[in-house]
C-alpha cells in the first residue's frame, strides 16, 4: 500500500456549506482518508431500528469529489438518551461506586444485553449500508474500548455475568477456592453467587486471585462486545475493506488484553499522544517508541495505523506544555519509523464546543493555516517521498522485550514499590507501563531493532528470530517458557531478567523456591533479601563506573554467575553486595538486573550486554533515535531522528532541531 495520511473529521459539527471546501483543502494537504461517524449514534438512529445515514452519505460524497475515502466508525462509545429509557440499567458502575451519567463517554456496560444487542444491530446496519460502498476504505469498531476507566465495571449486569464466567471456568466453588487460596482470612465461598464484584474497599483489599480473575473477565467482556460488531460487519462488507479499532495509551496497565481485542481484526490501530492534558513535558521519546513497538507486535509485526496522531495541544479540562511544531511533526515520523503505514491526524478542525474544546486540530475555528498544520503538511510530503518504500515492510528486530499481561494486571493492585506507581488520573495506575518503558529504553537508545511481544508468543520458532530477549517484571513464570528459554540461551541467546523474575507461579501464588524461582538455574543467582527503594534511589557501580538504582534493590548472591554491578551507597547496610550479574550458559548469557538502573547505569550495563550479544548497537546521543529498517527492495537503511532543539551531525548527515534523515545502513541488520 505504501504510506497513507488521513484526518479525523466531524462533518456533523459544522455547517454543510463548509464540507466541500474542507475536502478540497484536505486533498491539497495530502490527505487520502478521513475517519467519520464514530460518535454519531444519535444522528443515524434517531428512533429504534430506523437508520438514516443521509448526513454521512452527503459527507462521503464531498470527500469522494476530492479523491478521499472514508473510515467509518461504529458509533457505540456513546449512545442516544432514548436507549437509557429502554434500558435504565445499562450504565457502568465504577469500582469506586460511582455510576456513570449520560453525556460522558464509555458509559455503557459491555455486559448489558440490551446495549450489546443494540450496538451489534447498529454495526450490522452500517455494514448493510456501507459494506459495498467504493467510497469506504474500512471500518473502526467503537472508540477506545475500555479507556477512561471503563475497562472495569461492577454493575448488576457484570455481577451476574461474572458469576457465570466463574462457574464456566472452575465448575465448582471448591476449585475456585483452591485457585485463589481463599483459606487465607477464612474467605472461602460455598456458592458462586456469593462471590462479590471487586468494589473499592475502605481498607485492605480483595483476594489477589479474585482481582486477577476479574480483570480477565472484564477483558473477555470487552473482547466479546467488540467481536460481535466485527462479526456483524464481516458478514456484510466487501473483500478488501478492513476492520480495526483504535487502542490507547497506556497499553498494558488496564484490564483489557489488546492482543485479544484485535485478534479478529485486520490490523491494530493506535492513538498516539506523546503529550496530553496538563503534562509539563512530553513522554520520553523512548517510552513512545516502546508503545509503538507494542502495537506493532499485536499482529506479529504487521504494519499498523495511527488512528489519532497528535496534531495540536490536547486536553479536556487543562493543557500543559506547548511542543515545538517541528517536535510534533517528528512524532509523526517516529510512528512511521516504528511500523505505522497510515497516519490519521486528530483532528481537522478544533471543536467549537463540548468536552474537546481544548483538543486542537490542524486548523482552528478561523480556518486559517496554523503553523502546526504547515509543519505537518510539509512533513507528510517529505515522508511520502522518502519513507513510502519502507512503510509497509516489517521492521527488522534483533531483540524482543516481552511481557505477560497478567503481570501488568497484578502490579496494578500489588505495586510492590512506590517507584512502580504512576497515577496520572484516578482511574489509572500505569506503573507496569513505566517499568516496561525503562526496559525498552536501552534498545531504543542504542538503535537496536526490538519487538515488544506477549510472553505467550515466545515459542521456539519466535525465539529463533532474536539474539536478545528481555523480561522486565516477569513475576509469573511459565515452566514451559523457562525450558524453551534455557534451550535458546544454550544455543547462543542472551536473556535479560529483571528484578522479581519468577516471584510468582502462573496461578499467582508465591513459589516454593528461592528467588528467582524457576529462573534460578538460568540466572545462576539466589535472591533471599531485597527491599523497595520507593521513589528514591541508591548508589551503585557498574564495574568502576558510578550510577544509581531505582525502584527496587535485590541483594544478589551469585552461585555460578559473575557480578557486574554492586551497591555502593554508604547509607545501605548491604553496601558491597552485587546487584547485577551475568551467567554463562552454553553459547549464551543470562543477565540478572536486581534493580531498575538510572539512565547512566542503563548505558553502562547495556553497552556490555549488546557487545557480548553481537548486536548492532550504537549510542549516538541521548536525544538521537536510530531505527533500522528495510525498504521494498531489501535495502537496509537507518532512520535518524533528532529529538532535540539543537542541530547535530550524525553519521555524516547534518540534522537541524527536531529533524530526521534516512541514511544507508553501515552494517547488515539481523532479525526478521
BELRARA-V148495 format. One record per residue. N is the residue number from 1. RES is the residue in one letter. SS is DSSP state (a for helix, b for strand, c for the rest). NEAR is the number of other C-alpha atoms within 10 Angstrom. D_FIRST is the distance of its C-alpha to the first C-alpha in whole Angstrom. Layout:
n,res,ss,near,d_first
N,RES,SS,NEAR,D_FIRST
N,RES,SS,NEAR,D_FIRST
//
This chain:
n,res,ss,near,d_first
1,X,c,10,0
2,X,c,14,4
3,X,c,19,7
4,X,b,20,8
5,X,b,21,12
6,X,b,29,14
7,X,b,27,18
8,X,b,23,20
9,X,c,27,22
10,X,c,21,26
11,X,a,18,27
12,X,a,16,30
13,X,a,11,31
14,X,c,13,32
15,X,c,8,34
16,X,a,14,32
17,X,a,8,33
18,X,a,11,31
19,X,a,21,27
20,X,a,17,27
21,X,a,14,27
22,X,a,19,25
23,X,a,25,22
24,X,a,18,23
25,X,a,13,23
26,X,a,21,20
27,X,a,18,18
28,X,a,12,20
29,X,a,18,19
30,X,c,17,15
31,X,c,24,15
32,X,c,23,12
33,X,b,28,13
34,X,b,27,17
35,X,b,26,18
36,X,b,24,22
37,X,c,23,24
38,X,c,22,25
39,X,c,19,28
40,X,c,21,30
41,X,a,20,31
42,X,a,17,35
43,X,a,19,33
44,X,a,21,32
45,X,c,17,34
46,X,c,14,38
47,X,b,13,40
48,X,c,11,39
49,X,c,12,37
50,X,b,10,37
51,X,c,17,33
52,X,c,15,33
53,X,c,17,29
54,X,a,11,30
55,X,a,14,30
56,X,a,20,26
57,X,a,14,26
58,X,a,14,27
59,X,a,21,25
60,X,a,24,22
61,X,a,18,23
62,X,a,20,24
63,X,a,25,20
64,X,a,20,19
65,X,c,14,22
66,X,c,19,20
67,X,c,16,16
68,X,c,24,15
69,X,b,23,14
70,X,b,28,16
71,X,b,28,16
72,X,b,23,19
73,X,b,24,21
74,X,b,29,24
75,X,c,24,27
76,X,c,28,29
77,X,c,21,30
78,X,c,20,32
79,X,c,25,35
80,X,c,18,37
81,X,c,13,41
82,X,a,13,42
83,X,a,16,40
84,X,a,16,43
85,X,a,10,46
86,X,a,12,45
87,X,c,14,44
88,X,c,10,46
89,X,c,17,45
90,X,c,24,41
91,X,b,22,41
92,X,c,27,40
93,X,b,24,43
94,X,c,21,42
95,X,c,18,44
96,X,c,14,46
97,X,c,14,48
98,X,c,10,46
99,X,b,15,45
100,X,c,18,42
101,X,c,12,43
102,X,c,15,41
103,X,c,12,39
104,X,c,12,37
105,X,c,19,34
106,X,c,25,33
107,X,c,22,37
108,X,b,25,36
109,X,c,28,37
110,X,c,30,35
111,X,c,24,38
112,X,c,20,39
113,X,a,14,39
114,X,a,18,39
115,X,a,23,37
116,X,a,21,34
117,X,a,14,35
118,X,a,16,35
119,X,a,24,31
120,X,a,23,30
121,X,a,16,32
122,X,a,25,30
123,X,a,26,27
124,X,a,24,28
125,X,a,23,29
126,X,a,23,25
127,X,a,24,24
128,X,a,16,26
129,X,a,16,26
130,X,a,22,22
131,X,c,22,21
132,X,c,14,20
133,X,c,17,20
134,X,c,12,17
135,X,c,19,17
136,X,b,21,16
137,X,b,21,12
138,X,b,23,14
139,X,b,27,17
140,X,b,23,19
141,X,b,25,22
142,X,c,23,25
143,X,c,21,25
144,X,c,19,25
145,X,c,25,27
146,X,c,22,30
147,X,c,21,30
148,X,c,17,33
149,X,c,17,36
150,X,c,25,35
151,X,c,22,34
152,X,c,30,38
153,X,c,29,40
154,X,c,24,43
155,X,c,22,44
156,X,a,17,46
157,X,a,19,43
158,X,a,24,42
159,X,a,18,46
160,X,a,15,46
161,X,a,16,42
162,X,a,24,43
163,X,a,19,46
164,X,a,14,45
165,X,a,20,42
166,X,a,20,45
167,X,a,17,47
168,X,a,10,44
169,X,a,11,43
170,X,a,15,47
171,X,c,13,49
172,X,c,14,52
173,X,a,19,53
174,X,a,16,54
175,X,a,13,51
176,X,a,20,49
177,X,a,19,52
178,X,a,13,52
179,X,a,15,48
180,X,a,22,49
181,X,c,19,52
182,X,c,18,54
183,X,c,11,57
184,X,a,10,57
185,X,a,8,59
186,X,a,8,60
187,X,c,13,57
188,X,c,18,57
189,X,c,15,56
190,X,c,12,57
191,X,c,12,55
192,X,a,20,51
193,X,a,15,52
194,X,a,11,54
195,X,c,17,51
196,X,c,13,50
197,X,c,21,46
198,X,c,20,46
199,X,c,17,47
200,X,c,13,48
201,X,c,11,52
202,X,c,6,54
203,X,c,6,55
204,X,c,7,54
205,X,c,13,50
206,X,c,15,49
207,X,c,15,49
208,X,a,17,46
209,X,a,19,46
210,X,a,21,46
211,X,a,18,43
212,X,a,23,41
213,X,a,18,41
214,X,a,23,41
215,X,a,21,37
216,X,a,18,36
217,X,a,21,37
218,X,a,27,36
219,X,a,22,32
220,X,a,19,33
221,X,a,22,34
222,X,a,23,31
223,X,a,23,28
224,X,a,17,30
225,X,a,24,30
226,X,a,24,26
227,X,a,20,26
228,X,a,19,28
229,X,a,24,26
230,X,a,25,23
231,X,a,15,25
232,X,a,19,26
233,X,a,26,23
234,X,a,19,22
235,X,c,12,25
236,X,c,18,24
237,X,c,22,20
238,X,c,16,18
239,X,c,9,16
240,X,c,8,12
241,X,c,17,13
242,X,b,18,13
243,X,b,25,16
244,X,b,26,17
245,X,c,26,19
246,X,b,20,20
247,X,b,24,22
248,X,c,23,24
249,X,c,19,26
250,X,c,16,29
251,X,c,21,27
252,X,c,26,30
253,X,c,23,33
254,X,c,29,33
255,X,c,29,34
256,X,c,27,30
257,X,c,23,28
258,X,a,21,25
259,X,a,19,24
260,X,a,16,26
261,X,a,23,24
262,X,c,23,21
263,X,c,15,22
264,X,c,16,21
265,X,c,20,18
266,X,c,16,14
267,X,c,21,14
268,X,c,27,16
269,X,b,27,16
270,X,b,27,19
271,X,b,21,21
272,X,b,27,21
273,X,c,22,25
274,X,c,19,26
275,X,c,23,29
276,X,c,22,31
277,X,c,18,34
278,X,c,16,37
279,X,c,16,36
280,X,c,12,38
281,X,c,13,35
282,X,c,18,31
283,X,c,13,30
284,X,c,14,31
285,X,a,20,27
286,X,a,22,28
287,X,a,22,28
288,X,a,24,25
289,X,a,24,23
290,X,a,25,25
291,X,a,25,23
292,X,a,27,20
293,X,a,25,20
294,X,a,26,22
295,X,a,31,19
296,X,a,27,17
297,X,a,22,20
298,X,c,24,20
299,X,c,18,17
300,X,c,17,18
301,X,c,22,16
302,X,c,19,13
303,X,c,24,10
304,X,b,28,12
305,X,b,26,12
306,X,b,28,15
307,X,b,28,17
308,X,b,23,20
309,X,b,25,19
310,X,b,27,23
311,X,c,28,23
312,X,c,28,27
313,X,c,21,30
314,X,c,23,30
315,X,c,19,33
316,X,c,14,35
317,X,c,12,39
318,X,c,11,39
319,X,c,17,37
320,X,c,16,37
321,X,c,14,36
322,X,c,15,34
323,X,c,16,31
324,X,c,15,31
325,X,a,18,28
326,X,a,20,27
327,X,a,20,27
328,X,a,24,25
329,X,a,26,22
330,X,a,22,22
331,X,a,24,21
332,X,a,23,18
333,X,a,23,17
334,X,a,22,19
335,X,a,24,17
336,X,a,25,14
337,X,a,25,16
338,X,c,29,17
339,X,c,26,13
340,X,b,30,12
341,X,b,24,8
342,X,b,24,9
343,X,b,29,13
344,X,b,28,15
345,X,b,27,19
346,X,b,27,22
347,X,c,24,23
348,X,c,23,23
349,X,b,22,27
350,X,c,20,30
351,X,c,20,32
352,X,c,14,35
353,X,c,9,37
354,X,a,8,36
355,X,a,14,36
356,X,a,14,33
357,X,c,14,35
358,X,c,20,34
359,X,c,23,30
360,X,c,22,29
361,X,c,25,26
362,X,c,25,25
363,X,b,21,28
364,X,c,17,31
365,X,c,11,34
366,X,c,9,35
367,X,c,12,31
368,X,c,10,32
369,X,b,11,29
370,X,c,16,30
371,X,a,14,29
372,X,a,22,27
373,X,a,21,25
374,X,a,17,25
375,X,a,19,24
376,X,a,24,21
377,X,a,19,20
378,X,a,13,21
379,X,a,17,19
380,X,a,23,16
381,X,a,13,16
382,X,a,13,17
383,X,a,18,14
384,X,a,16,12
385,X,a,11,14
386,X,a,13,15
387,X,a,21,12
388,X,c,19,9
389,X,c,18,9
390,X,c,24,10
391,X,c,28,8
392,X,c,22,7
393,X,c,22,10
394,X,c,20,13
395,X,c,26,16
396,X,c,21,19
397,X,c,23,22
398,X,c,22,26
399,X,b,25,27
400,X,b,29,27
401,X,b,24,28
402,X,b,24,29
403,X,b,25,31
404,X,c,20,33
405,X,a,23,32
406,X,a,23,36
407,X,a,22,37
408,X,a,27,35
409,X,a,26,37
410,X,a,21,40
411,X,a,21,40
412,X,a,24,39
413,X,a,14,43
414,X,c,12,45
415,X,c,17,43
416,X,c,17,46
417,X,c,16,46
418,X,a,15,46
419,X,a,20,43
420,X,a,24,41
421,X,c,22,41
422,X,c,15,39
423,X,c,11,40
424,X,c,12,38
425,X,c,10,39
426,X,c,9,41
427,X,c,17,39
428,X,c,17,37
429,X,c,23,38
430,X,c,26,35
431,X,a,24,37
432,X,a,28,35
433,X,a,24,32
434,X,a,19,34
435,X,a,20,35
436,X,a,24,32
437,X,a,22,31
438,X,a,20,34
439,X,a,25,33
440,X,a,26,29
441,X,a,22,30
442,X,a,21,32
443,X,a,28,29
444,X,a,25,27
445,X,a,25,30
446,X,c,23,30
447,X,c,23,27
448,X,c,26,26
449,X,c,27,23
450,X,b,28,24
451,X,b,27,22
452,X,b,26,24
453,X,b,23,25
454,X,b,17,27
455,X,a,18,30
456,X,a,12,30
457,X,a,16,27
458,X,c,17,29
459,X,c,13,30
460,X,a,13,31
461,X,a,9,28
462,X,a,12,26
463,X,a,19,29
464,X,c,16,29
465,X,c,16,26
466,X,c,22,28
467,X,c,23,31
468,X,b,26,31
469,X,b,24,31
470,X,b,23,33
471,X,b,21,34
472,X,c,26,35
473,X,c,24,38
474,X,c,24,37
475,X,c,27,41
476,X,b,26,40
477,X,b,24,40
478,X,c,18,39
479,X,a,14,42
480,X,a,10,39
481,X,a,16,37
482,X,a,16,39
483,X,a,14,40
484,X,a,14,37
485,X,a,23,37
486,X,a,21,40
487,X,a,16,39
488,X,a,22,36
489,X,a,24,38
490,X,a,17,41
491,X,c,15,38
492,X,c,18,37
493,X,c,25,35
494,X,b,30,36
495,X,b,28,36
496,X,b,21,37
497,X,b,25,39
498,X,b,23,39
499,X,c,27,43
500,X,c,23,43
501,X,c,24,42
502,X,c,27,43
503,X,c,23,45
504,X,b,23,45
505,X,b,17,44
506,X,c,15,41
507,X,c,15,44
508,X,c,20,44
509,X,c,15,48
510,X,c,15,49
511,X,c,18,49
512,X,c,11,53
513,X,c,13,52
514,X,c,15,52
515,X,b,22,49
516,X,c,28,46
517,X,a,23,47
518,X,a,23,45
519,X,a,25,44
520,X,a,18,47
521,X,a,17,48
522,X,a,26,44
523,X,a,29,45
524,X,c,22,48
525,X,b,25,50
526,X,b,22,52
527,X,b,19,51
528,X,b,12,54
529,X,b,12,54
530,X,b,16,52
531,X,b,12,52
532,X,b,18,49
533,X,b,17,49
534,X,b,16,48
535,X,b,13,47
536,X,b,13,48
537,X,b,21,48
538,X,b,21,50
539,X,b,19,51
540,X,b,25,50
541,X,b,23,50
542,X,b,22,47
543,X,c,12,49
544,X,c,10,51
545,X,b,12,49
546,X,b,16,49
547,X,b,22,47
548,X,b,22,46
549,X,b,25,45
550,X,b,20,44
551,X,b,25,44
552,X,b,26,46
553,X,b,23,49
554,X,b,23,49
555,X,b,23,52
556,X,b,26,51
557,X,b,20,54
558,X,b,20,52
559,X,c,14,53
560,X,c,17,52
561,X,c,24,49
562,X,b,17,50
563,X,b,22,50
564,X,b,19,48
565,X,b,26,48
566,X,b,24,51
567,X,b,26,52
568,X,c,21,55
569,X,c,16,55
570,X,c,11,59
571,X,c,9,59
572,X,c,12,58
573,X,c,10,60
574,X,c,17,58
575,X,c,15,57
576,X,c,16,57
577,X,c,19,55
578,X,b,24,52
579,X,b,27,49
580,X,b,31,46
581,X,b,24,46
582,X,b,25,45
583,X,b,23,46
584,X,b,19,45
585,X,b,23,44
586,X,c,14,44
587,X,c,12,41
588,X,b,21,40
589,X,b,25,41
590,X,b,28,41
591,X,b,25,41
592,X,b,29,43
593,X,b,27,42
594,X,c,27,45
595,X,c,24,44
596,X,b,23,41
597,X,b,25,41
598,X,c,17,41
599,X,a,17,39
600,X,a,14,41
601,X,a,20,42
602,X,a,20,38
603,X,a,20,38
604,X,a,18,41
605,X,a,22,40
606,X,a,16,37
607,X,a,16,38
608,X,a,12,40
609,X,a,21,38
610,X,a,20,35
611,X,a,12,37
612,X,a,12,39
613,X,a,17,35
614,X,c,13,34
615,X,c,19,31
616,X,c,18,29
617,X,c,21,31
618,X,c,15,32
619,X,c,18,33
620,X,c,17,32
621,X,c,14,34
622,X,c,16,34
623,X,c,17,31
624,X,b,23,29
625,X,b,27,26
626,X,b,27,24
627,X,b,26,21
628,X,b,28,20
629,X,b,26,17
630,X,b,20,15
631,X,c,17,13
632,X,c,14,11
633,X,c,9,15
634,X,c,11,16
635,X,c,13,18
636,X,b,19,20
637,X,b,21,20
638,X,b,22,21
639,X,b,21,20
640,X,b,24,23
641,X,b,25,24
642,X,b,26,27
643,X,c,24,28
644,X,c,16,32
645,X,c,14,34
646,X,c,12,35
647,X,c,14,34
648,X,b,17,33
649,X,b,11,33
650,X,b,16,31
651,X,c,13,30
652,X,c,7,31
653,X,b,13,29
654,X,b,12,31
655,X,b,18,29
656,X,c,17,30
657,X,c,17,31
658,X,c,23,27
659,X,c,21,26
660,X,b,21,23
661,X,b,17,22
662,X,b,17,20
663,X,b,16,23
664,X,b,13,23
665,X,c,16,24
666,X,c,11,28
667,X,c,11,28
668,X,c,11,26
669,X,c,20,24
670,X,c,17,25
671,X,c,15,23
672,X,c,14,20
//
